[in-house]
Amino acid sequence: MPQLRAILLLLLLNGLKMPAAIGSVGDTTMVRAFDHFLHQNCNSGTGRFLFPSDSARFYKVMLHYQLSCPSFGCDIYDRIATLKLLRPTGEIDSTLTLAPSFTVNGSRVDTLTCVLDTAYAYSYDTLSQSIDSVPLPGLTVLFYTDSLQPFTPTDTLTVWPLYYYQYSFDASGKAIDSTLIAPDSIFYLTYDSVWSAPFEVLEPVEIARAITPFGEAVGLWFDVSDYSDLLRDSVSLYTMVCGYSNGWEVTTDFYFIEGEPYLEPYRHVNLWNGTWQYGNSGNPIDTHLQPLTIAGDTAAGFARIRLITTGHGFGGDPNPEVAEFYDVTHHLLINGDSVSQRLWRADCGLNPLYPQGAPGYSSTWYYRRANWCPGSFVTPHDYIVTDPVRSGNPVIVDYELEPYTVTGGPPGFYFPEYYIQSQAIYYQAPGYRNNAALLEVLRPNDAFEYNRMNPACGEQHPLVRFRNLGSDTLRSLEFHYGLDGDHSTVHTWTGALPFLDTLIIELPVITQTAGSHLFSVMAVNPNGQPDEFGSDDSLNCTFTTPAMYNTSFVRVLVKTDGAPNEVSTSITDPAGNVLFSRTSYPAAGSLYIDTVFLSNGCYSFNVFDSFGDGLCCFGGSGYFRVLKGGTATVICNANDFGENYKKEAIIDFNPGIADEPELDRVLVWPNPSTGLVHLNTSDERGLLTARVTDISGRVLSETLELPIDRHEAILDLSRLPRGLYFLERSASGWRQVVRWVRE
């Protein structure tokens, strides 16, 4: 979740505390579990890790889940990536195995018929007119006769398979007759039943699910506070990414923020968990999704059911979109009352990680899918069941899918299936009445996650997201904000935001000047009362104003792909007024040029694709470009952008005004990271110079010609120790310096 990354980046840049022991409210303890665990050829991994003790109190627990590329490259396809907690159940079990009475060359055979004397292979030499023979290799038989150690061999014997002798040959040396040797030994396989040593049964609880991008690295944030009671002391974790093309390295960092929790979980009950084919008449998915009973609990202060469902597979009959590309609504029944679960992600084409795709491979990252997008986290569907649980009576829950039967399909089609994990979670009573949390600043913000809406014109409204973490309905909240340490601008929001709900609002415009700035915002006095937990009330983020171009007009170039009817373009001012638009591009594979004269000001240059697949990939490769006046200077350039692409820039035709360096489209991510840094730039090809210095200005690394490929350059700084650094990148006469944190 982008907002979590923003919070952690703020903490890091302001001195993130990682104490060895539990400290004061707001302190943060980081625990690294899996560290670059390699997933290849569909392997899984388990590990046991030391987490904070049961006595500690945590306001929030966040997980930074990182998918990085091995030295031989990332997997080029989109895969399910899961992280599960293996919790003890208290149930003791053992495993029944069968120990064989013997093996032959290390393998088990039902019956062995053999001889104990050496066997020979015979041949006839036509030159010498004589019969020759050579010994055949023997078989090694291991016997197991000790019932106390049934897998330890007790004897070894070499035997030979049955063979023929007394061969008769014709004049050409061909065998025409022989005699079979009778066996002198026959061994029959028997088994000894053996129980393994008793062990405690571990139950998997899924805490995070993501979908890997196409051949790219990504870092994702998850709020795992709902599992804080399980992430204590010694914890067993399970990681899985199934793929057969190259691989992935998984790193999991947990951040424990101390303080009284706004919701404290105390019980988790697994419901329906598994991957089942959808539409298989021989094994209907409904047989696996039977009604379940969860216990009532009058002591529960809050309770909810969590459903994590993603659809996969496609190409069958009668509907080839099922289940991956199937926009469908499932239903959760709670004591007979139905609530809906719409399985759809319509925002894949707005993924901040774009373009995606390994060199030489096409990618479909922008397609809408059944509750997932490549390179993004999977969002759970939560349903509040506090009232029926608190009644103390058993609660009947059922999960219903739309009826569907696969009737066939072309050879090799992907049978549809749903990957389902679900839980009932019980909590203590909410810890706060008046508590509002700032989650993220969407604009202005230079962070990678917000690159589709930044940099923003100075007249744009700041855009922030906040959440009500108090049990009282949030009806008012004050925002104090400004630039470069100034918080003098105040805006009071009023409304009605229930417990745990979030809201995005636009704040009144603040005046920006050219260059780089720090935007700060605080959310205080929820419902006119002091905030009961103040450590999540403020956010800071750096941003750079749009680049400036000295011209009175621009040229808008569109080269269409195979679907020109999907494309439209526009130029708007910060108020949303449309100064230029074009909705008709009649011919495929054609170049269209429009000249647009603009007065001085800041403008947004926009391209849209109604199908959501950009101008890059199918039916021909096109592009959207905006050029400065009558020159070849590129203001913006995009083709593999998904649903839409926007670039804001300042136009100023006053004499003596020079173009400002193009800084805004060079983005550093992830930040913080473990050392592999991606530099996304508006240039599709070219070279960058990258220099890394420490806080004293000492140069630690310098790469003079870092290649840009598909709008991206990659810098490996994993050899540097953890800490704060300054990353300077330059090209074509401009330079830019940003702070970067090595985790």
C-alpha positions in Angstrom: 0.0 0.0 0.0 1.6 3.3 -1.0 0.5 5.1 2.1 2.5 2.7 4.3 5.6 3.3 2.3 5.2 7.0 2.6 4.9 6.7 6.4 7.9 4.5 6.7 10.0 6.7 4.4 9.1 9.7 6.6 10.2 7.8 9.7 13.4 6.8 8.1 14.3 10.2 6.8 13.6 11.6 10.2 15.6 9.0 12.1 13.6 5.8 12.3 14.1 4.2 15.7 14.8 0.5 15.7 15.5 -0.3 19.4 16.7 -3.7 20.5 14.3 -3.5 23.4 10.8 -2.1 23.6 10.8 1.7 24.1 8.3 4.5 24.2 5.1 5.2 22.2 5.8 5.7 18.5 9.2 3.9 18.5 9.6 1.3 15.8 11.2 -2.1 15.9 12.1 -3.7 12.6 12.4 -7.5 12.2 13.7 -9.0 9.0 12.4 -12.6 8.4 13.1 -14.0 4.9 16.2 -12.3 3.4 16.4 -12.6 -0.4 14.9 -16.1 -0.3 15.2 -17.5 -3.8 12.1 -18.9 -5.5 12.8 -20.9 -8.6 11.0 -23.9 -10.2 8.0 -23.5 -7.9 9.7 -24.1 -4.6 8.5 -22.8 -1.3 10.3 -21.8 1.8 9.8 -22.0 5.6 11.7 -20.3 8.4 11.5 -19.7 12.1 12.2 -16.1 13.2 12.3 -14.2 16.5 9.7 -11.5 16.9 8.9 -9.1 19.8 7.6 -10.7 23.0 4.0 -11.0 24.0 4.4 -8.3 26.6 5.0 -5.5 24.0 2.1 -3.3 22.9 1.9 -2.3 19.2 -0.3 0.4 17.6 0.4 -0.9 14.1 2.4 -3.6 12.4 3.5 -3.1 8.8 5.1 -5.5 6.3 7.5 -4.4 3.6 7.3 -7.3 1.1 10.0 -7.1 -1.5 10.2 -9.0 -4.8 13.7 -8.6 -6.3 15.4 -10.1 -9.3 18.1 -12.8 -8.9 21.3 -12.4 -10.8 19.9 -14.4 -13.7 16.7 -12.3 -14.0 13.2 -12.0 -12.7 10.4 -14.3 -13.8 8.8 -12.9 -17.0 5.2 -13.8 -16.0 2.7 -12.8 -13.4 2.6 -15.3 -10.5 0.8 -15.6 -7.2 3.1 -14.6 -4.3 1.9 -15.4 -0.8 3.2 -15.1 2.8 1.7 -17.3 5.4 2.1 -17.6 9.2 2.3 -21.2 10.5 0.7 -21.1 13.9 0.8 -23.9 16.4 -2.6 -25.6 17.0 -1.8 -27.7 20.1 -2.7 -30.8 18.1 -0.1 -33.5 18.2 0.2 -35.9 15.2 2.6 -38.3 13.5 3.0 -39.6 10.0 2.6 -43.2 8.9 5.2 -44.5 6.5 6.0 -47.9 5.1 9.5 -49.3 5.4 10.4 -51.8 2.6 11.9 -55.3 3.3 14.4 -54.8 0.5 15.5 -52.4 -2.3 17.2 -53.1 -5.6 19.8 -50.6 -6.7 18.0 -48.1 -4.4 14.5 -48.7 -5.8 11.5 -50.7 -4.6 10.3 -53.6 -6.7 7.4 -55.9 -5.9 9.2 -59.2 -6.7 12.8 -60.0 -7.6 13.6 -63.2 -9.4 17.4 -63.7 -9.7 20.4 -66.0 -9.5 23.3 -65.8 -7.0 26.0 -66.7 -9.4 27.6 -64.4 -12.0 25.6 -64.0 -15.2 27.3 -63.6 -18.6 26.4 -62.1 -22.0 27.4 -64.4 -25.0 28.5 -63.5 -28.5 29.9 -65.4 -31.6 33.1 -64.3 -33.3 32.7 -65.1 -37.0 36.4 -64.7 -37.7 37.7 -67.1 -35.0 34.4 -69.1 -35.2 34.3 -69.2 -31.4 31.8 -68.2 -28.7 32.9 -65.4 -26.2 31.3 -64.2 -23.0 31.6 -61.2 -20.6 30.2 -60.8 -17.1 26.9 -58.9 -16.6 26.7 -56.2 -13.9 25.1 -57.4 -10.7 22.2 -56.0 -8.8 22.7 -54.6 -5.3 20.0 -55.7 -2.9 19.8 -54.0 0.5 17.7 -55.8 3.2 15.9 -54.1 6.1 15.1 -56.5 9.0 15.5 -54.4 12.1 12.0 -53.2 13.2 13.5 -50.7 15.6 15.5 -49.1 12.8 13.4 -50.0 9.7 15.2 -47.7 7.3 18.7 -48.8 8.2 20.1 -51.6 6.0 21.0 -54.8 7.8 22.5 -56.8 5.0 23.7 -56.4 1.4 23.7 -59.0 -1.4 24.8 -58.9 -5.0 22.6 -60.9 -7.4 22.1 -61.2 -11.2 18.9 -61.2 -13.2 17.9 -64.3 -15.1 19.9 -64.9 -18.3 20.2 -67.3 -21.3 23.2 -69.6 -22.0 24.1 -72.5 -24.4 23.6 -70.1 -27.3 23.5 -71.5 -30.9 24.6 -69.1 -33.6 24.3 -69.2 -37.4 27.3 -68.5 -39.8 26.6 -64.7 -39.6 26.9 -64.7 -35.8 23.2 -64.3 -35.1 21.8 -66.2 -32.1 19.2 -68.7 -33.2 18.6 -70.6 -29.9 19.5 -70.6 -26.2 18.6 -72.0 -22.8 17.1 -70.0 -19.9 18.8 -70.4 -16.6 16.4 -71.2 -13.8 16.2 -68.8 -10.8 17.8 -69.9 -7.6 16.3 -67.1 -5.5 12.9 -65.2 -5.4 12.4 -62.2 -3.0 8.9 -60.8 -2.3 8.6 -57.2 -1.1 6.8 -56.7 2.3 6.4 -53.5 4.3 6.8 -52.6 8.0 4.4 -49.8 9.2 6.3 -47.0 10.9 5.1 -43.9 12.7 7.3 -40.8 12.7 8.1 -39.0 15.9 5.1 -37.0 17.2 5.0 -33.3 16.1 2.7 -30.4 16.6 0.4 -29.6 13.7 0.9 -26.1 12.3 -2.0 -24.3 10.6 -1.3 -21.8 7.8 -2.8 -18.3 8.1 -2.3 -16.1 5.0 -1.2 -12.6 6.0 -0.2 -11.2 2.6 -0.8 -11.9 -1.1 0.6 -10.1 -4.1 1.0 -10.8 -7.8 4.4 -10.5 -9.3 5.1 -8.0 -12.1 6.3 -9.1 -15.5 10.1 -9.4 -15.1 10.4 -6.3 -12.8 11.3 -5.9 -9.2 8.8 -4.3 -6.8 8.4 -3.5 -3.1 4.9 -3.5 -1.6 3.5 -2.5 1.8 0.9 -4.4 3.8 -0.8 -3.4 7.1 -0.6 -6.7 9.0 -1.9 -5.3 12.3 -4.7 -7.8 12.2 -2.2 -10.5 12.9 -0.1 -8.7 15.6 -1.1 -11.3 18.3 0.4 -14.1 16.1 3.6 -12.2 15.2 5.1 -12.7 18.7 8.1 -14.5 20.1 9.2 -17.4 17.8 7.2 -17.4 14.6 7.2 -19.8 11.7 6.6 -18.3 8.2 6.0 -19.8 4.8 6.7 -18.1 1.5 5.6 -19.3 -1.9 6.0 -17.9 -5.5 5.4 -20.6 -8.1 7.0 -20.1 -11.5 9.4 -21.8 -13.9 10.9 -18.9 -15.8 13.9 -17.5 -14.0 12.8 -16.6 -10.4 12.3 -14.2 -7.6 14.0 -13.3 -4.4 11.7 -12.5 -1.4 12.6 -10.3 1.5 10.1 -9.6 4.3 10.7 -6.7 6.8 8.2 -6.2 9.6 7.9 -2.8 11.3 6.3 -2.8 14.8 5.1 0.7 15.9 4.6 0.9 19.6 1.6 2.2 21.3 -2.0 1.2 22.3 -3.5 -0.6 19.3 -6.7 0.9 17.8 -7.9 -2.7 17.3 -6.3 -5.7 19.1 -6.9 -9.1 17.6 -7.1 -12.1 19.9 -8.6 -15.0 17.8 -8.3 -16.1 14.2 -10.5 -18.8 12.7 -9.7 -20.1 9.2 -12.7 -20.6 7.0 -12.5 -21.7 3.4 -8.9 -22.0 2.3 -7.7 -23.6 -1.0 -7.4 -23.4 -4.7 -10.2 -25.1 -6.6 -11.2 -25.4 -10.2 -14.3 -23.4 -11.2 -16.8 -25.1 -13.5 -15.4 -28.6 -13.1 -18.6 -30.8 -13.2 -16.6 -33.7 -11.8 -15.4 -31.8 -8.8 -17.7 -28.8 -8.3 -16.2 -25.9 -6.3 -19.4 -25.7 -4.2 -18.5 -29.0 -2.5 -15.5 -27.2 -1.0 -17.4 -24.1 0.0 -19.9 -25.6 2.4 -21.7 -23.5 5.1 -19.6 -23.1 8.3 -20.3 -22.2 11.9 -18.2 -19.7 13.8 -18.6 -19.2 17.5 -20.3 -16.3 19.1 -18.4 -14.4 21.7 -20.0 -11.8 24.0 -16.6 -10.5 24.9 -15.7 -9.5 21.4 -15.5 -5.7 21.0 -15.3 -6.0 17.2 -15.3 -8.9 14.7 -15.0 -9.3 10.9 -14.7 -11.9 8.2 -11.9 -11.4 5.7 -12.1 -12.9 2.2 -9.1 -12.9 -0.1 -10.1 -14.3 -3.5 -8.4 -14.0 -6.8 -9.5 -15.6 -10.1 -7.0 -17.3 -12.5 -7.1 -19.3 -15.7 -9.0 -18.6 -18.9 -9.6 -19.8 -22.5 -12.3 -22.4 -21.9 -15.8 -22.7 -23.2 -18.4 -21.3 -23.0 -16.8 -18.1 -21.6 -13.1 -17.8 -22.4 -12.7 -14.9 -19.9 -13.5 -17.0 -16.9 -11.9 -16.7 -14.3 -9.0 -14.3 -14.7 -10.7 -11.7 -16.8 -14.2 -12.4 -15.5 -16.0 -9.4 -13.8 -18.2 -11.3 -11.4 -19.8 -10.8 -8.0 -19.7 -13.5 -5.3 -21.8 -13.5 -2.2 -21.0 -14.0 1.5 -24.1 -15.1 3.5 -24.1 -14.2 7.3 -27.0 -15.9 9.0 -28.7 -15.9 5.7 -28.1 -12.2 4.9 -26.2 -11.7 1.7 -23.3 -9.2 1.2 -21.5 -8.9 -2.1 -17.9 -9.4 -3.1 -17.1 -8.0 -6.5 -14.0 -9.6 -7.9 -12.5 -7.0 -10.1 -9.6 -4.7 -10.3 -10.4 -2.0 -12.9 -7.3 0.1 -12.1 -4.5 -2.2 -13.5 -3.9 0.3 -16.3 -3.0 2.9 -13.6 -0.3 0.8 -12.0 2.6 3.1 -11.0 5.0 0.3 -12.0 4.9 0.8 -15.8 5.9 -0.2 -18.3 6.3 -3.9 -17.3 8.0 -6.7 -19.3 11.3 -8.4 -19.6 13.3 -7.6 -22.8 11.9 -9.5 -25.8 8.6 -10.5 -24.1 5.2 -8.8 -24.4 3.3 -8.0 -21.3 -0.4 -7.6 -20.4 0.1 -5.7 -17.1 -2.6 -3.2 -17.9 -5.6 -5.6 -18.3 -8.4 -5.6 -15.8 -8.5 -8.8 -13.8 -10.4 -10.7 -11.1 -9.2 -8.9 -8.0 -5.6 -8.5 -8.9 -3.1 -6.6 -11.0 0.5 -7.7 -12.0 3.0 -6.0 -9.7 0.5 -5.1 -7.0 -0.9 -6.3 -3.7 -4.2 -8.2 -3.4 -6.8 -6.2 -1.4 -8.9 -8.3 1.1 -12.6 -7.9 1.3 -13.6 -7.3 4.9 -17.1 -7.7 6.4 -18.1 -6.5 9.9 -19.9 -9.2 11.9 -19.6 -7.6 15.3 -23.3 -7.7 16.2 -24.0 -11.3 15.3 -20.8 -12.5 17.1 -21.5 -10.4 20.2 -24.9 -12.0 20.5 -23.1 -15.1 21.8 -25.0 -17.4 19.4 -23.3 -19.4 16.7 -23.0 -17.6 13.4 -23.6 -19.5 10.1 -21.6 -18.2 7.2 -21.6 -19.4 3.6 -19.8 -18.4 0.4 -21.7 -18.6 -2.9 -20.3 -18.4 -6.4 -22.2 -17.8 -9.6 -23.1 -21.2 -11.2 -20.8 -22.1 -14.1 -19.7 -25.2 -16.0 -16.8 -25.5 -18.3 -17.9 -27.3 -21.5 -14.5 -27.7 -23.1 -11.9 -25.5 -24.8 -8.9 -25.5 -27.2 -5.9 -27.7 -26.4 -3.9 -26.4 -23.5 -6.4 -23.8 -22.2 -5.9 -22.7 -18.6 -8.7 -24.3 -16.6 -10.4 -21.5 -14.5 -9.9 -21.6 -10.7 -10.3 -19.4 -7.7 -7.5 -19.1 -5.0 -9.5 -18.5 -1.8 -8.3 -17.7 1.7 -10.7 -16.5 4.4 -10.7 -15.9 8.1 -12.9 -14.8 11.0 -11.0 -12.3 13.2 -12.1 -11.4 16.7 -10.8 -8.2 18.4 -10.9 -6.5 21.8 -12.9 -3.3 22.1 -11.5 -0.4 20.0 -8.7 1.3 21.8 -9.6 4.9 20.9 -12.6 7.1 20.5 -11.0 10.1 18.7 -8.1 9.1 16.6 -7.5 10.2 13.0 -4.5 8.9 11.0 -2.9 10.5 7.9 -2.2 7.7 5.5 -0.6 9.3 2.4 0.0 12.4 0.5 -0.9 11.7 -3.1 -0.1 15.2 -4.4 2.4 16.9 -4.3 4.8 14.0 -3.8 7.9 12.8 -5.7 7.6 9.2 -4.4 7.4 6.5 -7.1 3.9 5.3 -6.1 2.5 8.7 -7.1 4.3 9.3 -10.4 1.0 9.3 -12.4 -0.2 12.4 -10.7 3.1 14.2 -10.0 4.8 16.6 -10.5 1.7 18.9 -10.2 1.2 22.5 -11.2 1.6 25.0 -8.4 -2.2 25.8 -8.6 -3.1 22.2 -7.9 -4.9 21.3 -4.7 -2.9 19.0 -2.3 -4.5 15.6 -2.2 -4.4 13.6 1.1 -5.9 10.4 2.4 -6.8 9.9 6.0 -8.6 7.2 8.1 -10.8 7.2 11.2 -9.2 4.9 13.8 -11.5 6.1 16.6 -14.7 4.3 17.5 -16.7 7.6 17.4 -17.8 8.6 13.9 -15.3 11.3 12.7 -17.2 14.5 12.0 -14.5 17.1 11.8 -10.7 17.3 11.4 -8.3 20.1 11.1 -5.5 20.1 8.5 -2.4 22.3 9.0 -0.1 22.3 6.1 2.4 24.2 4.0 5.8 24.2 2.3 9.3 24.0 3.8 8.4 23.9 7.4 5.4 26.3 7.3 2.1 24.9 8.6 0.2 28.2 8.6 -2.5 27.2 6.1 -5.5 25.6 7.9 -8.5 23.8 6.5 -11.2 22.2 8.6 -13.0 19.1 7.1 -16.5 18.2 8.2 -18.5 15.1 7.3 -19.3 11.7 8.7 -16.6 9.0 8.5 -17.3 5.7 10.3 -14.7 3.7 12.2 -12.0 2.3 9.9 -13.2 4.1 6.8 -10.9 6.2 4.7 -11.3 9.4 2.7 -9.4 11.3 0.1 -9.8 15.1 0.1 -8.4 18.1 -1.8 -7.0 20.8 0.4 -7.1 24.4 -0.7 -4.3 25.5 -3.1 -1.0 26.6 -1.7 1.4 28.9 -3.6 4.5 27.1 -5.0 7.7 28.5 -6.4 10.0 26.7 -8.8 12.4 24.1 -7.6 12.3 21.4 -4.9 10.3 21.7 -1.7 9.1 19.8 1.4 5.4 19.5 1.8 4.2 19.0 5.4 0.7 18.3 6.6 -0.8 17.6 10.1 -4.3 16.3 10.9 -5.3 17.3 14.4 -8.3 17.7 16.7 -10.6 15.0 15.5 -14.2 15.9 16.5 -12.7 18.9 18.3 -10.8 16.7 20.7 -7.1 16.1 21.2 -6.0 13.1 19.1 -5.5 10.1 21.4 -2.5 8.8 19.3 -0.4 11.6 17.8 2.3 9.6 16.1 0.4 9.1 12.9 -0.9 12.7 12.6 1.7 14.2 10.3 3.4 13.4 7.0 6.3 15.1 5.1 7.2 14.5 1.5 9.5 16.1 -1.0 8.4 17.2 -4.5 9.7 19.1 -7.5 7.6 21.6 -9.5 7.0 20.8 -13.2 9.7 21.7 -15.7 9.5 25.0 -17.5 9.7 25.5 -21.3 10.2 28.8 -23.1 7.7 28.7 -25.9 4.4 30.0 -27.0 3.1 26.7 -28.6 3.5 23.0 -28.5 3.1 20.2 -31.0 1.1 17.2 -30.0 2.1 14.0 -31.9 0.1 10.8 -31.8 1.1 7.8 -33.8 -1.7 5.3 -33.6 -1.5 1.6 -33.0 -3.9 -1.0 -34.4 -7.0 0.5 -32.5 -7.0 4.2 -33.2 -10.6 4.6 -32.1 -9.5 4.0 -28.5 -7.2 7.0 -28.3 -8.0 10.6 -27.2 -5.8 13.5 -26.1 -6.3 16.8 -24.3 -4.5 19.8 -22.7 -6.0 21.2 -19.5 -5.2 23.9 -17.0 -5.0 23.4 -13.3 -8.7 24.2 -12.9 -9.6 21.4 -15.3 -10.6 23.7 -18.2 -10.0 21.9 -21.5 -7.8 24.1 -23.9 -7.3 21.4 -26.5 -8.8 18.0 -27.1 -8.9 15.5 -29.9 -11.1 12.4 -29.8 -10.8 11.2 -33.4 -7.8 9.4 -34.9 -9.3 7.6 -37.9 -6.4 5.5 -39.2 -4.3 2.8 -37.7 -0.5 3.1 -37.8 -0.7 6.8 -38.8 1.0 10.0 -37.4 -1.2 12.9 -36.4 0.3 16.3 -35.5 -1.6 19.2 -33.8 -0.2 22.6 -33.0 -1.6 24.3 -29.9 -0.8 27.9 -28.9 -0.7 28.5 -25.1 -0.5 31.5 -22.9 1.9 31.5 -20.0 0.9 29.0 -17.3 1.0 25.4 -16.1 -0.7 22.8 -18.2 -1.5 19.1 -18.1 -0.8 17.1 -21.3 -3.0 14.0 -21.4 -3.5 10.9 -23.4 -6.2 8.3 -22.8 -6.9 4.8 -24.1 -10.4 3.6 -23.6 -9.4 -0.1 -23.7 -6.6 0.5 -21.3 -3.7 -1.0 -23.3 -1.8 2.2 -24.3 -0.3 2.6 -27.7 2.5 0.1 -27.4 1.8 -3.5 -27.8 -0.9 -4.9 -30.1 -1.7 -4.2 -33.7 1.4 -1.9 -34.1 3.5 0.3 -31.9 2.5 3.9 -31.5 3.3 6.8 -29.2 2.1 10.1 -27.6 4.6 12.9 -27.7 4.5 16.6 -26.9 7.3 18.8 -28.4 8.3 22.3 -27.5 7.4 24.7 -30.3 9.1 24.1 -33.6 12.0 22.2 -31.9 12.8 18.5 -31.2 12.8 19.1 -27.5 10.5 16.5 -25.9 8.2 17.6 -23.1 6.7 14.2 -22.7 6.8 10.8 -24.4 4.9 7.6 -23.7 3.5 4.5 -25.4 3.2 1.6 -22.9 1.2 3.6 -20.4 -2.0 1.5 -19.9 -5.1 3.5 -19.3 -3.8 7.0 -19.4 -0.7 9.2 -19.1 -0.4 12.7 -17.8 2.5 15.1 -17.8 2.3 18.6 -16.3 4.7 21.4 -17.5 5.0 25.2 -17.3 4.9 27.3 -20.5 6.5 30.7 -20.3 7.3 32.8 -23.4 8.7 35.8 -21.6 12.0 37.0 -23.2 15.1 35.8 -21.4 13.3 32.8 -19.8 15.3 29.6 -20.4 14.0 26.0 -20.3 14.4 24.4 -16.8 16.1 21.0 -16.6 13.8 18.0 -17.0 13.9 16.7 -13.4 10.5 15.5 -12.7 10.3 12.3 -14.6 13.4 10.7 -13.2 12.1 8.7 -10.2 14.0 6.6 -7.7 12.4 3.5 -6.4 12.2 1.6 -4.1 13.2 4.2 -1.5 14.2 2.8 1.0 15.6 -0.3 -0.6 18.1 -3.1 0.0 20.4 -1.9 -2.7 18.9 -2.4 -6.1 17.7 1.0 -7.3 15.5 1.7 -10.3 15.7 5.1 -12.0 12.6 5.7 -14.1 12.9 8.5 -16.6 10.9 10.0 -19.5 13.8 9.0 -21.8 13.2 5.7 -23.5 16.8 5.2 -24.3 20.1 7.0 -23.5 22.7 7.2 -20.7 22.7 8.5 -17.1 25.5 9.5 -14.8 24.8 8.3 -11.2 26.9 9.3 -8.2 26.3 8.3 -4.6 27.7 10.3 -1.6 27.4 10.0 2.1 26.2 12.8 4.4 29.7 14.2 4.6 29.9 14.5 0.8 32.3 11.7 0.3 31.8 10.0 -3.1 31.1 6.3 -2.6 30.0 5.2 -6.1 30.0 6.8 -9.5 28.7 5.3 -12.8 29.4 7.5 -15.7 27.3 5.8 -18.4 24.4 4.0 -16.9 22.2 2.7 -19.8 18.5 3.6 -20.0 16.3 0.9 -21.4 12.5 1.2 -21.7 12.5 4.4 -19.6 14.5 2.8 -16.8 18.1 2.4 -15.5 19.1 0.1 -12.7 21.8 0.7 -10.2 23.1 -1.9 -7.8 24.2 -0.4 -4.5 23.8 -3.5 -2.4 27.4 -3.4 -1.3 26.7 -0.2 0.7 25.9 -0.5 4.4 22.6 0.6 5.8 22.2 4.3 6.1 21.2 7.6 4.5 22.9 8.6 1.2 22.5 11.2 -1.5 22.0 10.0 -5.0 22.9 12.5 -7.8 21.9 11.7 -11.4 22.6 13.8 -14.4 22.2 13.6 -18.2 22.1 16.1 -21.1 23.2 19.1 -19.0 20.9 18.7 -16.0 21.5 17.2 -12.5 19.3 16.2 -9.6 20.0 15.1 -6.0 17.7 13.0 -3.9 18.0 11.4 -0.5 18.1 7.6 -0.6 17.9 5.1 2.3 19.8 1.8 2.1 17.9 -0.7 4.3 
